[in-house]
Structures are given as structure tokens and as C-alpha cells.
């Protein structure tokens, strides 16, 4: 029986994926084998040695100590694409909010409630302050053509916009999903210079922190309108506010408000609504559950943020090893197996930055505890698991 702990309310359609004969799912289990989480903060948590994996029912993993998990042999999953449509729809709403001053207009209308028969005249007199351009025919720049960026690009094309985007990691499969009317350019600067509207869809990390800053904004068109439905920290707030005050940036719409942008000139801030749809929550929960089950039962990794993807069928016992990505580690492991009389039918080893994951299909002799201990003792080996 495997124990799965839920740190947030997870959609029932996700927890129902688990076979209750093999899994105990609760928010109160102790020493869980796996954790399902949405937004709960985990950086101060101490993990039990038996914790195999954490699945984030969503895309962002800033609430999870990803690097520490890798060091402890804990695979961290996310669910890319599961909430993509929900975010895309809000980004399209953001385009209109950035243009038509809809939020300001909505806030102004209630001030007329006590004006009686004068309301109509006051509306006609005051509406000009909320005028804004149409998006049709304008250029939308997209930084990041992943699951969300592609949907936004295609939707913008359908709305009559010109679209230019960039992504250094654009895969062939992703490119095939893009409308042929989307212009893919090599650099972010190319996008900055072309965009009337700019939307960013990249992960937040040390390399992307504040990348929409003074230099980036300086290379943009005067009056550019910026949308941030990815992560607040991707934008340098001080540089943005300065650009808004000078009208270099005409509008900023974000799903990640902070104290500085709330109430600032030409800022529309939403309370992180991107994935807040029942469909998105269901999709994320089901996807997260499937990732955990495949990893626990088969050792396969799909959509991990700290370990490489790896999938392999096995005819015998499957040995799954998380280790540092350093030379000679695999040869030491296979030597131990050879000395134990174990035959390697098949082997797969993939790496991701400092870490690697090796799966071995072993036959000829059962893998005993002594063999597992010897592999675990190899330098740079972090976790060894045998799936029978």
C-alpha cells in the first residue's frame, strides 16, 4: 500500500485515478510515498526518506524546493499544458483589458449611480477617457512558445493580429502546432522591437528573473502594452513603473500583483486567475496522478522538472537509479550487477544538468538486498529502487 498525501484540495477526478486497493490518499497521511500539491509552500518541509515523488497539479513549481528534492532523490513533476487553455483564454482577455481600459470603465460607472436622469448624458460625456485601440492588425510579440504560448499565438492570429514569437527550445512537435502565419524569430530583441503588445510565457528561474527590465523595455516600441500571465518576478517592477510613468509602456496587465503595481498608473492586476477554472483543475489533477502512478509502479518519468524524462519497458526486474551526472558511475553499477550474476537485458540512462536517471532491465537472478546496498554505496548514487 502506497500513501499519497494531498497538501491542497485536489480535484476528485484526479484522486479517483488511483486504485484504492494499492493507494491510500489523504491530507493526513504520515511519511507519504508521494505528495500531490497545488500552491502550498513546501520549502520548509522536512521530507521522510521514503518520499519518492512530488507532483504539482499545475505548471509553476516555485513553491517546491526542487534542487533539494533532486539531492534527496525525490522526483518532482509538474503538469505542463494541462492548464494551457485556461491561461490562454485569460491572456486574450488581458489583450482587451490592455487596450480598451475596461477595468477603469467598470470602476467609473458605479460613481454615476445617484445621478438619476443625468446618467445617460454623463456616460456620453465621460466615455472618451476610456477609449483605446483595437487589437486587429496590431502585432503581438510572444516570448516563449510552449504549450500556452502556442495557443495564445494561434488565437491571436484568429483575431486578426500579426504574431511574432521566439523560443530557443521550440521543438519540432510544438512548431507543427503553430499557425503558419506566426513569424518565429531568433531573438527576444527581435520580438521586443516588433511588438505593439508583448506577452511572456517562460518559466521563472535565475536566468529569467527580471528579464523584462530597463534594457528590454528601451528596445520596445513607444506605447507598448505588456502582459504577464507567467510569473510576477519575470518583470523588473521598478523599471516597469518608470516606463509607465513616462508612457513608454502604455499598459501593464498581470496575473501576479505586488504592492508596488497595485493602483499604479495604467496597471490592471488580477488575483492569479490563470488556471482558476474547473476544467483546468481537473486536467492538472488527472495528469499529476498519472505521472505519480507511472513513476511509482513502473519507474517511468514524464514531465519532471528536476530529473530527466525516461521511459522503458522491462521483461525482468527493473532497477531505477537516481545519481549524479558524473563519469564512471554507470560502469561501477553494471560491474556490481555482473559480479552478482545479474544479466542486463536492456538499459536506459538519461541526464538533466547535474543529475541522471538510469533504468536497468535485469534478468537471470533476483536483485537481493546486498546488491542494492552495494549499488547504493557507489559514489554519486542518490537512490536505488527495484521494481519487481
N, C-alpha and C positions, 0 to 999 in steps of 0.2 A: 504494500500500500504506500503510495506516494502522497505526501502532504503538500498542498498548494495554498499559499497564503495570499489573500487579496488585501491590498493596502488601501484601495478605494473601492467604491461601488463599481463592479464590473457587470456589464450587461449580461443578463441571464443566458442569452443565446450563445455567449462565449463560454461561460462556466458549464453549460449543458453539453459542450463538445466532449468534455472529459467523461470517460467511463467510470461511473461511481463505484464499480466493483474494484477498481485499481487506484482511484484517486479520492482523497479527502480534501475538499475545498472549503475554506473558511477564512474569516478575518482574524480568528483567534488561535490558529494552529501554532504550535511551538516548534522550533527547529525545522522550518519548512525545507522541502527539497527544491521548491521553486516558488517564485513570487510573481504575482501579476499586479501591476501598478499603473496608475494614470499620472496624477500630478503630485502625489505625496513625496515629501522631501526624504531622501534616503542617505544623505551624505554623513549623517552622524550615527547611522545604524551600524551595529556590530553583527557580522554575518556568521552563522554557525558553519563549521567545517563541511557539513553535508549539503550546503546550499549549492545546487548545480547551475541554476539559471534564474534570470530576472527578465520578464517580458513586459515592456512598456506598451500599453494599449494606446499608441499614438506615435508620432514621429520624433519629437524632441526628447532628448534624454538628459537634459541639464539637471534634472532632479536626482540623477543616479550617479554614484561615484564610479564612472566607467573604468578609469585606469586602475583604481584599487581592485575592482572586480576582476580585471584581467590578471593582476598579480596574485589573486587568491583562487584563480581557476574557475571563475564564475562567468558564464556566457551571458551577455546582455543583448536582448533582442529589442527591436522596435517594429513598427508596422507601417513601413513606407507605402504610400499610395492608398491605404485604407480610408483615410480621411481627405483624400485629394479633391474629390468633387465638392465636398462641403467647403473647403478653403477656397477653391476656385470660384464658387458662387459668391462668397463674401468679397473676394478680390474684385469681381465685376461690380458688385455694389459699391466697393471702395472707389472704383474709377468714376462712378457717377457722383458719389459724395465729394470727391476731389474737384469736380467740375462745376456742379450746379449749386453748391452751398445749401444743400438740402437740410443738413443738421442745423445750420444757423436759421434757416427759414422756419423750421419746425419749432425752434425755441422762441422765435419772434411772434408767431401767430397767437399764442395764448395771451400775450400782452394786450391784445385787442378785445378781449372777452367782454369788457364792460363798456364798449364804445357804441353799443346799440346799433342804430341805423347807419352810423358812420363807418361801420366795419368795411363795407364794400369799397368806399372811397379811400379809406386808409390802406387797404390792401393794394389797390391800384397805384397809390402814391408811393408805397414803401417797397414794392416788389423789385424795383430796379437794383436795390442794394444786394440782391441775391442772384443777380444774373451771372451766367457762366457759360463757357464754350461747350459745344457738342464734342463727343469723342470720335464721331465718324470722320475718317480722313486723317486723323492725328496718328502720330507714331508712338506705339507702346514699346518701351525697352524692357527686356526681361533678363535679369541676372540669375541664372540657374534654370536649366531646362530638364528638371527631374519630373517626377510624377505630377506635381502641382503646376510647375512652370509650363509644361506641355499643354495641359488642359486650359490654362489661362491664355496661352498663345492662340490656340485654336478657337477659343470662344471670342477673343478679341478680333480675330480675322472675320468671324461670322458677323460681328457687329460693325464691320466696315473699317476697322483700324488697320494701319500698316504696323507690322510687328517685326522687331529686330531683337535677337537674343544671343546669348553666349553661355557656354558651359564647357569647361575644359575636360569634363568627364562624360560628355554626351556619348551614350552608347549607340550602337547601330540600331538596336531594337527601339530605343527611345526616339532616335531620329526618324525612323519609319512611321512613328505615330504623329509626327509634326505635319501640319498643313504645308504643302509645297509653296504657300505664299509667305511663309515665315522665313526671314533672312537671318541665317546663322553667321555671326561674325566672330573673328578670332579673339578679340579682347574686350574687357569691360569698358575701356576708354571709347571704343567704337560705339558701344551701346549708350554710354553717357552723352556722347556728342550728338546722337541721333534722336534721343527720346524727348517727346513732349510730356509723356508720362513714364515713370520708371517704377517697376515693381521688382522686389528682390525675393528670391526663393533659394537661399543657400543655408547650410547648417551653421550654427554658431559655434566657433571654436577660437583658439588663439590667433589663427591666421585671418579670420574674418571679423574679429571684434573691431567695431568702429570703422569698417572699411568704407562706409558712406560718410566721409569726413570732409574736411575743408578742401583738400586737393581734388577729390572726386567731384564735389559739388561745383568747384570752379570750372571743371571741364564740361559741365552740363549747360544746356540752353538756359537763357534767362526765362524765368517763369515756369520752369519745370515743376511737375506735380509728382510727389514721391509717395509710394505706397509701401508699407512694411507690414506684411502679414506673416513674417517668418520668425524673427526674434528681435526684441527691442534693442539689444546690445549691438546689433549689426550697424546701427546708426550712431554716430557721434552727436549726442544731443546738443552740446554747446555749439558745434559748427552748424547744425541744422537750425537752431533758434536764431543764430546770427543771420543765416541766409533767408529765413522767413521774414525777419525784420527789414532786411534790405530789399525784399521782393525778388531776390534771386530765385528762391523757391516760392512758388505761388500757393502751394498747399501741401500738407502732410497728413496722410491718413494712416493710422496704425492700430493694430490689434493688441499692442503692448504699451499701455500708458505708463508714464512715470511722473513724479511730482513736478518735474520741470516742464513737460509738454502739456500737462493738463491746463486748459484755459489759455494756452499761448496762441498768438496770432495765427490764424488760418490752419489750426490743427484740429483734426477730427479724430478723437481717441475712442476706441471701442474696447470693451472689457474681455478681450481674448475669446471671441466668439467663433473663431475659425472652424473648429471641429465640433462645435456645440449643436449637433443635430442628432436625432435618434439613429438615423441611418449610419452616420459616421461612427458613433459609439458602438453600434452593433458590429460593423465591419472590423473595427480595431480589435474588439474583444474576441471575435471568432478567429481572426488571423493570429493574435497573440497565443491563444490556446493551441492552435495547430502547430505553431513553432515550438512551444514547450513540449507537447506530446511527441513530436518527431525527434526532438533532441533527447528527451528522457528515455524513450523506448528504442530509438534507432541510432542515436548519436549524431544525427544529421544536423547541420547548421544552415539555416536560411535567414537572412536579414539580421545578422549580428553586427553590432557597432564596435565591438572590441576584439572579435575573433574572425578568422576568415570563413567565408561560406564553404561548406564541404558536404557532399552527399555521396554515399557509397552503399551498395547492397553487399550483403555478406552471406557466404554459404556456411560458415562455421561461427565461432565466437568472434565478436568484433571488439578489438581493443581501441579505445579512444584516449588519446593523449594530448593534453594541452602543455605546451612547452615554449621556452624562449626560442626565438628565431636565430639560432647560432649554429655554426658549422659543427659537424660530427655528432650532433645529438641523435639523429636518426640511426646512424651506424651503430652507436652504442646500444640502442634499443633493439635493433634487429639481431645484434650479436647475442644479447641475453636470450632472445627467443630461440635462436639457433642452438645455443648451448642447452636449452631446456627441451629440445626436441620438437619444437613447435614449427609447423610449416606455414609460410606466409603465402596464401593463395592470391591475395591482392593487397595493394596498399595505396593510400592517397594521402598526400601531405600538402597542405596549402598554408600560406603565411599572410599576415597582415601587420605591417610595420614591425614591431618588436616581438610579436607573438606568432606561434604556428600551431596548427592542429593536424594531428596525424591519426588516421584510421587504418587499422590492420585487420584483414580478414584472416583469422588464424584457424588452422585445422591440424589434425594429426594427434594432438594431445590437448587435454583441457588446460586452461590457464589457471594455475593454482596461486594461492596467496603468496607463496615465496617468490614466484616470478613477478607478481605485481609489485612486491616490496623492492625487488631489485631494479625494476624499471623506475619506480618512484624515487629511488635513491640516485638516479643518474643526474648529474649536474644540469640545471636549467629545466628539468621536468617539474611541472607545477601540479598536475592532476592526472591520475590514471584511472580509467573506468573500463570494466569489462562487461559487455552486454551479451548475454547468452541467448 
